[in-house]
Each structure stands twice: as structure tokens, then as C-alpha cells.
């Protein structure tokens, strides 16, 4: 059952629960002739699909239990306060603020909290004054329970599908990263190095985001020492992907210098081709995972790794005096390690993966309250979003109550705001455009429904198709998602006996009002550009890089280290790099607002990408350092310089120019002396690589310091400060 099921298209498996649940709900509506209650029943199914969380069976059952409790409270509170004027306004405002702030605890809490808020809005949309008060909440919960039962059943048939999909996406992202890295080894395109660094930074952000999703999924599957064979296999794939990423992220030299040295040799083209083949191998692994097949490496990949070794031997014989030979050899060692990792995934598991998966797991009421309390500051984007959203909800509810728009389902304005208004300005602007386009198209097509659906069966079929396609497009095309949910709601209105044509224009007007309010809120209520402090982001990034380097140096110095702690600090360094990349990307989406600081941001992003690559190279090299730790001379040279670099990075923003120059001169002179001794002693050439990495890091320190010390804008202290 499992193997056969996994060969189904993953997208089909993903929409099975919503398709089956809505079909069953429509069958119940048709059999029991409960057309008046059709909308809350269907909306209950939709709400449950919005909070569907991947977990093992026991975890899913717990999530369903908590979801039903949260949905019950939300729906009953909303139903109780409906049409009670100011009390309804205050209750909706309070729920909006509380449920939004719960998102501080983690993605799972955020998902359930958002779904709970949506349920309160669905309760208002499905409200019919003539029906008993308990019918509306009861039908929403019935729809939620129906979907939950179906999703558990589908999980039992395909228990590994969600985890398999996440690991598959990780290898797709890894392939894209390797392709971006391969572009650095094009000797005919040297001048585009800056744009390649930015592209690589963006690809790195994407892969770290996917890795984090994988890690979280593995954590919940493996917590409490639940290690099933397939989960252990996916953990092995995830660890291999991390190792490949660290090797690929490593930088051992200035790429422009290397390209100039190798531009007339075939070696650089072989390096580029091998990286491209390894990128394709990652995509082949992803494809094999999606098809539940064993990965079969391409024979040409093996030939490429042999060819590059032979090419290097020939190049080394012809250029014995080339000082870069050792660095090129280290690069080829990294590529060979990537090859071995890829090859290992085609081999049977010899021993189960025993390494620990770590993710932040906040449990207990006291911890949750403490964690949420840390966000009660306007420096927190989540708190600003909660305040902004709550004020807009207050205004919208007051507007509906004051003008008595309940009969016309005026709370559609509120629903639009909740779905459109995002914590980020650029994301909100994109979402509101997609919402308007989807709604307009949905209204146009929805106006044709009476001509195509004259029977109840046909109308229910439209609801099934529209609900399924809404879920299918909800994460990858919001315009299509909005289009289908608009059709679904209009069809539900028709089934309930409302005048469809009377609902068309209000839906469109409500959407326009809701999007306008959302745009106003993100533009003028605690706008991003007043709190997006690039200097704070940059300081956190540099400090995390210093911490990453410190753990590597500690591992090198003592010959051993905690693998879990190392992976945690490495992830923190990459997470902060991703945060910087996201900040620059958001700034780039609004160039007029950030024009004065955008170029500095790009420069910082390029320098940080290079620094992270140089540090990662040492991290990848740490297992080979055992023999170096036996050399007293090396110990006396390498570690004092490394610790000075860590000290300088950690205190970079607070150093005066004199302090920086004095410390930098010590680092620079120490590196020069050490490299001179290494070059004079061929037997100690192996020491050149780690010292050269420090040299590459040191070259970045002056431009980094210059960016960090750029004067801030004193005229507008609340606005973004330059790095």
C-alpha cells in the first residue's frame, strides 16, 4: 500500500483530503436537504484544511483535538456577540490581537491561531438570523471534524508523503544552489561576479528556508525517540544535504583571481561542469524521492570526477610553482566529498541515522507567555502586525455595525483584510493585487453560474471543484486561489437561496474596501521603513558569523566538538544571513523608499556571503585538522590570529577607527609572517589552507567596518538607519 501510494503524484495526494471531505459534505447536504446549513459545513472543511499540520499519527490526533477546542471557542464567542454592537467590535479586536501574537510561539501555533481567527469570520459570513444559535458553530465544527477524519485516513495510507516532499524540495533547492555556485567558474564571465554573489545569497536563503522546514518535520517525526526506518532514511538524506551544502558553500580563494589563472586551462571548465552535474544529481534524487524509487547515479558523474582528478594532476605537473595549487586541491577535495555524499545515497543503509534533530520547541504555559511577552515592543514586526491588524479590524467591525451592513455580509471586508494584510509591506502589496484580480475574475465567472447550474447537484459539483482547486493553488498562486474561493462562496450563496446577482457587486466592493484598508494600514500604521533597522540586522549577522567561527576554531583546537552544537550555530549563521537577504530583498522591492541605503545593503550582502563561504571552508576542513593540532608552531600562529578575528567581528560596530586599525594591523601582520614561513617550508604547505582562509576573512574586515560605521541619518531617527 505504502510503496504503491507513494508513486501517485504528490500534488494529487495533497488534495485528496479536501476533495474527499468536500465531496462527502456535499453528499450529506444533498441527502439530508440541509441547503440552509451548506455554507458553514463547507467553510468548516476549508478552515480545517488551513490548519492541516504534518506530524506523526499521535501528533496529528493532538493537533485535531486542540483545533476543535480552539474552533469551538472562536465560533461560539463570535456567535454570542454577533449583533451586540460595541461588544462584538471589542471581542473581534481582542481575538485578532491575541491570535496574532500567539504566532510568536512558533509556526504550528501560528497556523492554528490564524485558522481560529478565520473561523470567527466564517461564523459571521454563514450567520442566518432565523436559525438556532448553536447550528452555525455546530456545522462549522462538523465540517472541521469531517476533514480531520479524512486527513487522518489519508495519513494512514501515505504516512511518509509530507516528509518525503520536504526532503525532495530540499534537494531541488540544493540543485539550484549548486547551479548558482557553478556560475562562479565561468572564466568568460568574470565581470559579473557581484551579481553572481547576490544570486548565490538569494539561493542560500531559499535553501535554508527549505532546510528549516525539513528539520522541523523530522523533529516532530523523531521526537521522543520515535525512529522508524523511513524516517531514519529521510534523516540520512537531510544530513547528507546539509553536508553537501556546507561543502558547496565553502570558498577557498578569490574567484576572480582563480578564473584569471585558469582561464586557458580545461580544469576550470571541468569544475563548472562537475558542479552542474552534481546539481542535476540533486534533482535526480528529488525525482526519485517523489516517485518512491531508489536513486541511481549517472555514470557520467563518475567519469567527470575521474576526469577532473586527471586534469588537476596534469595542471599540477605543468604549474608546480603555482601557490594556488593547494587551494585548488582543497576545492577538488570538497567536490569529491560532495560526490561521495551523492553516491552514498544510492547505497543501502548500513547503520540507522542516530544524530539528533534540534529545533526550538516551546512548551508549557509559563514558557509560552514569557516568549510572547518578549515581542511586546514596536521593534517586533509581529507586535506591529498585531496592533495594525487589530486597529483595522476594530475600524472595519465598527463600520459594518454603524452602517448595518450585516445583512449584506459586510464582514467580507474583514475577511479580505485578514487574508491580505501581511506583516511585510511588500508582501501585502503583492497579496492585495492578487486578491483584487482573483475576486474580479471570480465575480465575472460567478455571474454565469445560474446559466450553467440549474440543479442542486450541479451547484454542489461547482462547490466541490472550486474548493479543491482553492486548496491546490493556495500556496503557489494566490490569484487563482482567490478566484476559486470566490466562485465557491457565490455557489454556496446560491445553494442557500440568496439572490446570487445581489451578492456579486457587494462582494467586489467589499474586496476593494478591504484591500484599500489593508494598504492604508501597512503604509501608515507603524510602517516597515520606520522600524526596519538595517544596522541591527547587520550586527546580528556579523556576531553570528563570529560565533560560527568560534565553534569551528574550538573544534580545531581541541580536536573534537559537539556535532549538534556545531550544527545549531551553523544554522543560526545561515538563518541570520537569510534574514539579511530577506531585508535587502524587501528594500529592493521598494527602491524609492530605500534608495539611500539600498547600495550599502547590497554591498553588505555580498561581503557577508563571501565571509560565510570562507568560514564554511574551515568548517568543512575541521575533520582533517587532527595532524595540524600536533604542530606547536602552527598552534602558536593560527589560533591567536583566529581569535583576534573573532574578537574584531564580535565588537566591530563599537570599535573606534584607531582601535580597529590597531587590531587589524596585528591580524594582517601575523598572517603575512605565517604565510611567509609556510612558503619557505614545503613540508608545512598543508598549513597554508587554514591560514589562507584567515587571510581571506581579514581582507573583508576593512570594507565590513566601513559599512558598519557609515553615519546614521540623524534627521529622521525613527526611520531606517544605514549600515
C-alpha positions, 0 to 999 in steps of 0.5 A: 500500500505504502510503496504503491501510494507513494508513486501517485503524484504528490500534488494529487495526494495533497488534495485528496483530503479536501476533495474527499471531505468536500465531496462527502459534505456535499453528499450529506447536504444533498441527502439530508436537504440541509441547503440552509446549513451548506455554507458553514459545513463547507467553510468548516472543511476549508478552515480545517484544511488551513490548519492541516499540520504534518506530524506523526499519527499521535501528533496529528490526533493532538493537533485535531483535538486542540483545533476543535477546542480552539474552533469551538471557542472562536465560533461560539464567542463570535456567535454570542456577540454577533449583533451586540454592537460595541461588544462584538467590535471589542471581542473581534479586536481582542481575538485578532490581537491575541491570535496574532501574537500567539504566532510568536510561539512558533509556526504550528501555533501560528497556523492554528491561531490564524485558522481560529481567527478565520473561523470567527469570520466564517461564523459571521459570513454563514450567520442566518438570523432565523436559525438556532444559535448553536447550528452555525458553530455546530456545522462549522465544527462538523465540517472541521471534524469531517476533514480531520477524519479524512486527513487522518485516513489519508495519513494512514495510507501515505504516512511518509508523503509530507516528509518525503516532499520536504526532503525532495524540495530540499534537494531541488533547492540544493540543485539550484544552489549548486547551479548558482555556485557553478556560475562562479567558474565561468572564466568568460564571465568574470565581470559579473561576479557581484551579481553572481554573489547576490544570486548565490545569497538569494539561493542560500536563503531559499535553501535554508528556508527549505532546510528549516522546514525539513528539520522541523518535520523530522523533529516532530517525526523523531521526537521522543525517540520515535525512529522508524526506518523511513524516517531514519532514511529521510534523516540520512538524506537531510544530513547528507544535504546539509553536508553537501551544502556546507561543502558547496558553500565553502570558498577557498580563494578569490574567484576572480583571481582563480578564473584569471589563472585558469582561464586557458586551462580545461580544469576550470571548465571541468569544475563548472561542469562537475558542479552542474552535474552534481546539481542535476544529481540533486534533482535526480534524487528529488525525482526519485524521492517523489516517485518512491524509487531508489536513486541511481547515479549517472555514470557520467558523474563518475567519469567527470570526477575521474576526469577532473582528478586527471586534469588537476594532476596534469595542471599540477605537473605543468604549474608546480610553482603555482601557490594556488595549487593547494587551494585548488586541491582543497576545492577538488577535495570538497567536490569529491566529498560532495560526490561521495555524499551523492553516491552514498545515497544510492547505497543501502543503509548500513547503520540507522541515522542516530544524530539528533534533530534540534529545533526550538520547541516551546512548551508549557504555559509559563514558557509560552507567555514569557516568549510572547511577552518578549515581542511586546515592543514596536521593534517586533514586526509581529507586535506591529502586525498585531496592533495594525491588524487589530486597529483595522479590524476594530475600524472595519467591525465598527463600520459594518455595525454603524452602517448595518451592513450585516445583512449584506455580509459586510464582514467580507471586508474583514475577511479580505483584510485578514487574508491580505494584510501581511506583516511585510509591506511588500508582501501585502502589496503583492497579496492585495493585487492578487486578491483584487484580480482573483475576486474580479475574475471570480465575480465575472465567472460567478455571474454565469453560474445560474446559466450553467447550474440549474440543479442542486447537484450541479451547484454542489459539483461547482462547490466541490471543484472550486474548493479543491482547486482553492486548496491546490493553488493556495500556496503557489498562486494566490490569484487563482486561489482567490478566484476559486474561493470566490466562485465557491462562496457565490455557489454556496450563496446560491445553494442557500437561496440568496439572490446570487446577482445581489451578492456579486457587486457587494462582494467586489466592493467589499474586496476593494474596501478591504484591500484599500484598508489593508494598504492604508494600514501597512503604509501608515500604521507603524510602517516597515521603513520606520522600524526596519533597522538595517544596522541591527540586522547587520550586527546580528549577522556579523556576531553570528558569523563570529560565533560560527567561527568560534565553534569551528576554531574550538573544534580545531583546537581541541580536536573534537566538538559537539556535532549538534552544537556545531550544527545549531550555530551553523544554522543560526549563521545561515538563518541570520544571513537569510534574514539579511537577504530577506531585508535587502530583498524587501528594500529592493522591492521598494527602491524609492523608499530605500534608495539611500541605503539600498547600495550599502545593503547590497554591498553588505550582502555580498561581503557577508556571503563571501565571509560565510563561504570562507568560514564554511571552508574551515568548517568543512576542513575541521575533520582533517585538522587532527595532524595540524593540532600536533604542530606547536608552531602552527598552534602558536600562529593560527589560533591567536590570529583566529581569535583576534578575528573573532574578537574584531567581528564580535565588537566591530560596530563599537570599535573606534577607527584607531582601535580597529586599525590597531587590531587589524594591523596585528591580524594582517601582520601575523598572517603575512609572517605565517604565510611567509614561513609556510612558503619557505617550508614545503613540508608545512604547505598543508598549513597554508589552507587554514591560514589562507582562509584567515587571510581571506576573512581579514581582507573583508574586515576593512570594507565590513567596518566601513559599512558598519560605521557609515553615519546614521541619518540623524534627521529622521531617527525613527526611520531606517538607519544605514549600515 
